[in-house]
Amino acid sequence: MSRVAVIGASKNRAKFGNKAVRAYASQGHEVFPVHPSESEIEAFVCCASIIDISGEVDIVSVYLPPEKLFTILPDIAEKGCQELWLNPGTESGEVLERAEALGLN
């Protein structure tokens, strides 16, 4: 299965950042919640940044507003991934242009 980073993961089970952690885990993926001020979400150890994840990541799924995402796109590009998923509410023309310029898929 894939190694999935969920950026914008949340402890709040009603938020999509939490639902994604549970959904990926239920499908057998290795899940890495990313949140700068949480230590654990849904029994998974949180990483403060995608850079803190040990090893490669296959999929990055994002649940952040465009202005926050724009600032961390270089970290996502540095870490690398096969697929970057921009969930509803995360995308903007600037984010898409920057992601493309950084070579993100």
Order of alpha helices (4+ residues) and beta strands (2+ residues): beta-alpha-beta-beta-beta-beta-alpha-beta-alpha
